[in-house]
Amino acid sequence: MYKKMTENNRKKISFATIEVIPAENKIILSGEWTWVSINENILNIVDSINKQNWLIDGLEIKRIDTTGAYFLHKLCDCLTQLGSKVTAVNLILEDQKLFDLTQGIQLEKNSIVNEIVHQTAIEKITNLTVDFGHTTLQLISFFGQLCYTLATLFKREYPLYVKGIADTVSNAGLKGILITSSLCFLIGVNLTYQMAPQFVTYGANVYVVNFLGISLLREVTPLLTAIIIAGRTGSAITASLGTMKVQEEIDALQTMGISPVRRLVMPQIIGLLVSLPILTMLADVASMFGGMLFAGPLLGIDFSLFIERMQGNVSINNFWIGILKSVFFAWIIGMVGCFCGFKVKSSADSVGIQTTRSVVISICLIIVVDALFAIIFKGLGIK
Amino acid sequence: MRINNEQPIIEIRKLGTKFFDEWIHKDLDLTIYPNRIVTIIGASGCGKTTLIREILMLQPITCGEIYLMGEKISTYDLEDPYTKRVLSQMSMMFQQGALYNSNTVLENVMFPLLEYTDFSYSMVRELAYQKLRLTGLKEVAYNKYPKEISPGMQKRVALARTLALDPRVLFLDEPTAGLDPNSAASFDELMLNLQQQLGLTVIMITHDLDSIWHTSDEIVYLSNKQVTLHDTVLNASNRPDIPDLYQYFNGTRGKISKAYYTQNVKGNN
């Protein structure tokens, strides 16, 4: 029966019916026996009838399709199971052909199709763990490969693909300036706005400069810029490499004797290594400017005082640490993006899965590396 | 409603299609009667696939009318459930199979049934199983994913899925492309068999000459934005007045198939 059919359309269909005449040992079928007009419960009528020999008369069936034939076979099976006997099935020639065609191809209970293997929870967990281990190992080996390629980058026998680098700098860097800077500006504004009441309570208004200088330059801006670029460029790298993999373009490169890592991955990574620190610098400026703008009205610190405090109390190391971190973040974004792109298997949904994974893995790694840096710099005592 | 063999199943009148100021079809007329295999041929880019897509309402037409069993479908609203029911009488097998990769073979065939009918899941499963068995696919493949089975098997699954809603008109876009000769021959055989048993009207696009000679009842030749010829295969192959078509059937490759099949026809008679 067709779902959500309007009453008007329902009238146009003559539904399949079964009429039982016990006196004549006859079961009369009529109506259209197609998927549109058969009700699933049509066979329930059979349960209540007596055991006897039945003649199925289908001469009045208006039309039958394979679904109808399936129900017809099921009707015969039901009757046989209940202890009755089907003496004959009368159908017109055209329907008889279809009935014979579908004879004996019903799904049996012991068919291998019914043996669906379900994974148990333990198996799933084991598989996931093994998969995680494999991915980690592969990522480490990819890292090694990249390091080797980078080390031999300026050897004379390998050409440096400058156009690709320029493309990445343009796509990831230039076109990302507006979004990273404006978001970091807002974060600067936000932090000042939220923290201002706390500083006022202690009468330590002027310390907002120290707070902003350290938190923004050292932590927030590099992290936020990297995360935005991971979402914006990392996913794009994965999707484009993945599509190339699906279309066998990467295999084509390899057959020409050109290393995909050198030709496709390196330009992306170098481009990111160039553009992410610059983006971070610009975002640093934007975020500090945002803080400075709101420190005036909220805390009574005007621009000259803000800049003076910043020069005196905020060590330049904070800025350099932020930039250093962004270099590592750029490497992570490029590496993970390309790694996931190469892991795409030859299907469209695989591209989607790997793009998601690329963003997730790079953001996770960025935060882990950020935490590591915090520990290292603490240990080194750099303030 | 049974199919009346006298009434055309598909009728196209004065069809026009325009892409970016360029006419693909202009004043195209085509009448197809039921219960036969019709092959559409023509040079690449002459609008064979476009024509099929227009009949299936996958693509809007610029002008003209398309009728399916006497009903004018070219003006139907696609969102109306009734339209969908009318359209479910036509089904298309795409060139690449277009199977859903995230579903198993059986689930692929179950999909249209689950969408359209109210039958319970287990019953739909049995129905889908039946369709797959009709296409002669081995049971071991039913729980596999499309990418795990061979292209020949994928074509069979695609065929089973197109048959799921018992269409009366079946469109096949290059069904034997990319298959090895054995698979292609057995697919031809299967198609011929199902067409006769289920009383289908098959409209096929193919460049496979063996397939054309072996299965087709009629040839529709598209050129100059119109149907230039609509005739049996044998007649179509003997028309020196249409040079491209003549070359198609009597070129280096065509000659061999033609010689083989015409001889067979004579031998059988």
Interface residues (C-beta under 8 A of the other chain):
Chain A: M1 Y2 K3 K4 M5 T6 N9 E32 T34 W35 V36 E40 K62 R63 D65 T66 T67 Y70 E94 K97 L98 L101 T102 I105 Q106 L107 S111 I112 V113 E115 I116 S346 S347 A348 D349
Chain B: M1 R2 P81 Y82 R85 N101 S102 L106 L113 Y116 T117 D118 F119 S120 M123 R125 E126 L127 Y129 Q130 K131 R133 L134 E139 V140 Y142 N143 K147 L163 L165 D166 Q197 L198 G199
